[in-house]
Amino acid sequence: MGDRDPELHALLDSVATQEGGAPAKVVVLGQGVRPGPLPARMAAVELPENLGIPGGRNAGVRWLREHGGADIVLVLDDDGLLPRTDSLRLVREAFDANPRLGIVSFRIVDEEGHTQRRHVPRLGGADPTVSGPVTTFLGGAHAIRMSVIDEVGEFPAEFFYAHEETDFAWRALDAGWEIDYRADLVLRHPRTEASRHAVYYRNTGRNRVWLAKRHLPAVLVPIYLATWAAYTLTQRPPLHGLKAWWAGFFEGLRVPCPPRRPMRWRTVWRMTRLGRPPVI
């Protein structure tokens, strides 16, 4: 959004110094703003308005298709940094080693090397230093095989912010793809709270409902929503946040977000075996 130029250039420098050089194509998307001057061979694309996180990612994928395509799409937050120089090589090796691997999720650490619980894509924020298969991935740093996007479609632009990764992950899992969390692939990112975004509570409530309505078997929808409502109450959000969350929750019930494509029961069982049944 044009408000993190020093952080952005530090990130681009860390990309350029990866083993083997920078990726074939690097694009910086300006959400309603024109990106400033960039290093050579890095493209700047100005979007007409802020399309939100999923809309911006979709625009980036379309740009790549229009400019020769790519086998793997790597997405990085503009205030992140790759502290290691072998990250892109490890990403390539991971996809080459497993043809069914669809998504690789990085480990996100703060300035002191710690990983926030919300940045561990497992229930309970289990040990962030342990790699393994998961059922979702981190938006701030991940890589997706382009053929997965070809098969399951784009990110849900209607979500704008919150849970767009889970929506995409569920579709990928239902199509038979695998998702790996890699603790050795690190993005350094300032320690933040998700609630810093003005739309956090409303979008979280609304998009949880849309997620369930779009992808869960009908019998699981009320269980999933009841679980998340109970969890939200136990977190004791501030009164204004709770009001916004309930407003978003009922908006999600009232407003459709098609298409509805319930996952197969074998996908439900697969997610359960991976430690996160789609009711939690």
Summary of the structure (lengths in Angstrom):
residues: 280
radius of gyration: 18.4
end to end distance: 33.1
largest distance: 53.4
contacts: 857
relative contact order: 0.12
helix: 45%
strand: 15%
